[in-house]
Amino acid sequence: MEGRDRALRITGGAQLKGDICVSGSKNAALPEMATALLTSERVTLHNVPRVTDTTVMAEIVRELGGQSEGEGSVVLNTGAAVRSDVPDQLGRRMRATIVLLGALLARFGKARVPRPGGDDIGARRVEQHLRGLRQMGAHINETKDELVATAGRLRGDRIVFDLPTVTGTENILLAAVTAQGRTEIFNAAREPHVQDLCNLLTKMGARIEGIGTELLIVDGVTELGGAEHTVVADYLEAGTYAIAVAAAGGELRIECSRPQDLQVMLLKLE
């Protein structure tokens, strides 16, 4: 059975035991793959999870004229990229398509991105993304099917989110790192995958202060270089395993994950 019709049958009653290595975070890997659009040099990412969305993002990079090779360790190079329009059939397959808007605007001064698809958990709206990009000088035309944006060199501004938004923070970050002047992002998302994106951008030459806080300050640079980076472990996956063993009993060693990303949840389990 496909998609939402697929079912898992779980037979309980057994304790969990063993060692498990947590996968890389999909939510970190996707915007980090998009950073390749900000430089003509090579970006190498390790610990990229082998999931549908990362495969789709790699296909989008190739459709835009760039290169994406490998699984697990992915090498991206968009030095020859010439397109700024994300193909509909690919872009509608995942939510993370929206972060390409900021990256493409920063690279080409124009972008066409289909309205994102993917999961429909909650009302994930993009108004905060668009308002922030407009403040930075982008002209964005919205239809029910797509977002079409143009800009000269983006300029820094004071961006205040009504509510913390992960992809909104990531979109503004990708736009701001090469924008003219300073961008201040208030009420920024602080999740581990947002921090990891900031760390990669810093390796590429971006100037970002306040990583891990609700105020990110970005001073734009004229260009970014390549980088090699290991995608942070998925704290959601690690937490799922921890809850499972707490419920079923047993002993599980969760490896490849950072304890500091699980502090609140571990306190709840004590």
C-alpha positions as CSV (number, residue, x, y, z in Angstrom):
1,M,0.0,0.0,0.0
2,E,1.2,3.5,-0.8
3,G,1.4,6.8,1.1
4,R,-1.2,7.4,3.8
5,D,-2.8,4.0,3.2
6,R,0.3,2.2,4.4
7,A,0.0,0.6,7.8
8,L,2.5,-0.8,10.4
9,R,1.6,-3.6,12.6
10,I,3.5,-3.7,15.9
11,T,3.5,-6.6,18.3
12,G,4.4,-5.4,21.7
13,G,5.3,-7.2,25.0
14,A,9.1,-7.3,24.4
15,Q,11.8,-5.2,26.0
16,L,14.1,-3.2,23.8
17,K,17.8,-3.6,24.0
18,G,20.9,-3.0,21.9
19,D,22.9,-0.1,20.4
20,I,21.6,2.2,17.7
21,C,23.2,5.1,15.8
22,V,20.9,8.0,15.2
23,S,20.6,9.2,11.6
24,G,21.5,12.7,10.4
25,S,18.7,15.2,10.7
26,K,16.6,15.6,7.6
27,N,15.5,19.1,8.8
28,A,19.2,20.1,8.9
29,A,20.3,18.4,5.7
30,L,17.7,20.0,3.4
31,P,18.5,23.7,4.0
32,E,22.2,22.7,4.2
33,M,21.9,21.2,0.7
34,A,20.4,24.6,-0.4
35,T,23.5,26.4,0.8
36,A,25.3,25.0,-2.2
37,L,23.4,27.6,-4.3
38,L,25.2,30.4,-2.4
39,T,28.6,29.5,-3.7
40,S,30.4,28.5,-6.8
41,E,32.6,26.2,-4.8
42,R,32.0,22.6,-3.6
43,V,29.9,21.9,-0.5
44,T,30.4,18.4,1.0
45,L,27.9,17.1,3.5
46,H,28.4,13.9,5.6
47,N,25.7,12.0,7.5
48,V,22.9,13.0,5.1
49,P,19.9,10.7,5.8
50,R,18.8,8.5,3.0
51,V,15.2,9.6,2.8
52,T,12.9,10.7,-0.1
53,D,13.2,14.5,0.6
54,T,17.0,14.5,0.4
55,T,16.8,12.6,-2.9
56,V,14.3,15.2,-4.2
57,M,16.5,18.1,-3.1
58,A,19.5,16.5,-4.9
59,E,17.4,16.2,-8.0
60,I,16.3,19.8,-7.8
61,V,20.0,20.9,-7.5
62,R,20.7,18.9,-10.7
63,E,17.7,20.4,-12.5
64,L,18.9,23.9,-11.7
65,G,22.2,23.0,-13.5
66,G,24.3,22.0,-10.5
67,Q,25.8,18.7,-9.4
68,S,24.9,16.5,-6.6
69,E,26.7,13.2,-6.1
70,G,26.6,10.5,-3.5
71,E,24.4,9.2,-0.7
72,G,25.2,9.5,3.0
73,S,28.1,11.8,2.0
74,V,26.8,14.2,-0.6
75,V,29.0,16.5,-2.8
76,L,27.3,19.5,-4.2
77,N,28.6,22.0,-6.7
78,T,26.4,24.7,-8.3
79,G,29.1,26.7,-10.0
80,A,27.5,26.0,-13.4
81,A,23.9,26.4,-12.2
82,V,21.9,28.7,-14.5
83,R,18.2,28.1,-13.6
84,S,16.3,29.9,-10.9
85,D,13.0,28.1,-11.4
86,V,12.3,25.0,-9.3
87,P,10.5,22.3,-11.4
88,D,6.9,21.9,-10.3
89,Q,6.9,18.1,-10.2
90,L,9.9,18.1,-7.8
91,G,9.1,21.2,-5.8
92,R,5.7,20.1,-4.8
93,R,6.9,16.9,-3.3
94,M,8.3,18.4,0.0
95,R,7.8,21.2,2.4
96,A,11.5,22.3,2.4
97,T,11.2,23.6,-1.2
98,I,10.4,27.0,0.3
99,V,13.9,27.5,1.7
100,L,15.1,27.6,-2.0
101,L,13.4,31.0,-2.3
102,G,15.9,32.8,-0.2
103,A,18.9,30.9,-1.6
104,L,17.9,31.5,-5.2
105,L,17.1,35.2,-4.6
106,A,20.6,35.6,-3.1
107,R,22.3,33.8,-6.0
108,F,20.4,35.0,-9.0
109,G,18.2,37.9,-7.9
110,K,15.2,36.0,-9.0
111,A,13.3,32.8,-8.1
112,R,10.2,30.8,-9.0
113,V,9.2,28.2,-6.5
114,P,6.0,26.1,-6.5
115,R,3.9,26.3,-3.4
116,P,5.4,23.6,-1.1
117,G,3.9,20.2,-0.7
118,G,5.0,17.4,1.6
119,D,3.3,16.7,4.9
120,D,0.2,18.6,5.9
121,I,0.7,18.5,9.7
122,G,-0.7,21.7,11.0
123,A,-1.1,25.1,9.3
124,R,2.4,25.7,8.1
125,R,2.1,29.1,6.4
126,V,4.8,31.1,4.6
127,E,3.6,34.7,5.2
128,Q,6.4,35.4,7.7
129,H,9.0,34.2,5.1
130,L,7.6,36.5,2.5
131,R,7.2,39.5,4.7
132,G,10.8,39.2,5.8
133,L,12.1,38.8,2.2
134,R,10.0,41.8,1.1
135,Q,11.6,43.9,3.9
136,M,15.0,42.9,2.4
137,G,14.0,44.3,-1.0
138,A,12.4,41.4,-2.8
139,H,9.3,41.8,-5.0
140,I,7.2,38.7,-4.7
141,N,4.1,37.7,-6.7
142,E,1.9,35.1,-5.1
143,T,-0.5,32.8,-6.8
144,K,-2.2,29.7,-5.5
145,D,0.4,27.6,-7.3
146,E,3.7,29.4,-7.1
147,L,5.8,32.2,-5.7
148,V,7.7,34.4,-8.2
149,A,10.3,36.7,-6.7
150,T,12.8,39.3,-8.0
151,A,15.4,41.5,-6.3
152,G,18.6,43.4,-6.8
153,R,21.1,42.7,-4.2
154,L,19.1,42.1,-1.0
155,R,19.6,44.5,1.8
156,G,19.7,43.8,5.5
157,D,16.8,44.8,7.7
158,R,15.2,44.2,11.1
159,I,13.1,41.1,10.8
160,V,10.6,40.3,13.6
161,F,8.7,37.0,13.4
162,D,5.3,36.9,15.1
163,L,6.0,33.3,16.1
164,P,9.3,31.3,15.8
165,T,9.4,29.6,12.4
166,V,12.1,27.1,11.5
167,T,11.9,27.4,7.7
168,G,11.3,31.1,8.0
169,T,14.4,31.6,10.0
170,E,16.4,29.4,7.5
171,N,15.0,31.3,4.5
172,I,16.0,34.7,5.9
173,L,19.4,33.3,6.9
174,L,20.1,32.1,3.4
175,A,19.0,35.4,2.0
176,A,20.9,37.5,4.6
177,V,24.4,36.0,4.5
178,T,25.2,37.8,1.2
179,A,22.8,40.7,1.6
180,Q,24.1,44.3,1.9
181,G,24.5,45.4,5.5
182,R,23.2,43.9,8.7
183,T,20.1,41.7,9.2
184,E,18.7,41.2,12.7
185,I,16.3,38.3,13.1
186,F,14.1,38.6,16.2
187,N,12.2,35.6,17.6
188,A,14.4,33.3,15.5
189,A,13.9,29.6,15.8
190,R,16.6,27.9,18.0
191,E,16.2,24.2,17.2
192,P,19.4,22.2,16.8
193,H,19.0,22.0,13.0
194,V,18.8,25.8,12.7
195,Q,22.0,26.1,14.8
196,D,23.6,23.5,12.5
197,L,22.7,25.5,9.4
198,C,24.3,28.5,11.0
199,N,27.4,26.5,11.8
200,L,27.7,25.4,8.2
201,L,27.2,28.9,6.8
202,T,29.9,30.2,9.2
203,K,32.3,27.6,7.8
204,M,31.4,29.0,4.4
205,G,32.4,32.5,5.5
206,A,29.1,33.9,6.7
207,R,29.2,36.3,9.7
208,I,26.5,35.2,12.2
209,E,26.1,36.1,15.8
210,G,23.7,34.8,18.4
211,I,23.6,31.2,17.2
212,G,21.2,29.2,19.5
213,T,19.4,32.4,20.7
214,E,16.2,34.1,19.7
215,L,18.2,37.0,18.1
216,L,20.4,36.2,15.1
217,I,22.6,39.0,13.8
218,V,23.9,38.5,10.2
219,D,26.4,40.8,8.6
220,G,26.3,40.2,4.9
221,V,29.5,39.3,2.9
222,T,30.1,39.6,-0.8
223,E,30.7,35.9,-1.4
224,L,30.8,32.5,0.3
225,G,33.2,29.7,-0.2
226,G,32.8,25.9,-0.1
227,A,32.9,23.8,3.1
228,E,32.8,20.3,4.5
229,H,30.3,19.6,7.2
230,T,28.7,16.7,9.1
231,V,25.0,17.0,9.4
232,V,23.8,17.1,13.1
233,A,22.1,14.0,14.4
234,D,18.3,13.9,14.4
235,Y,17.2,14.7,18.0
236,L,13.6,13.8,17.1
237,E,14.7,10.3,16.1
238,A,16.9,10.0,19.2
239,G,13.9,11.2,21.4
240,T,11.6,8.6,19.8
241,Y,14.0,5.8,20.7
242,A,14.3,7.1,24.3
243,I,10.5,7.2,24.7
244,A,10.1,3.8,23.2
245,V,12.5,2.2,25.6
246,A,11.0,4.1,28.5
247,A,7.6,2.7,27.5
248,A,8.6,-0.9,26.7
249,G,11.4,-1.3,29.2
250,G,14.9,-2.6,28.5
251,E,18.3,-0.9,27.9
252,L,19.2,1.0,24.7
253,R,22.4,2.8,23.9
254,I,21.6,5.7,21.7
255,E,24.8,6.7,19.8
256,C,25.7,9.5,17.4
257,S,23.4,12.0,19.1
258,R,24.2,15.0,21.2
259,P,22.9,14.8,24.8
260,Q,22.4,18.6,25.0
261,D,19.8,18.3,22.3
262,L,17.7,16.0,24.5
263,Q,18.0,17.7,27.9
264,V,14.3,18.7,28.3
265,M,13.0,15.4,27.2
266,L,15.4,13.4,29.4
267,L,14.3,15.4,32.4
268,K,10.7,14.4,31.7
269,L,11.8,10.7,31.6
270,E,13.7,10.8,34.9
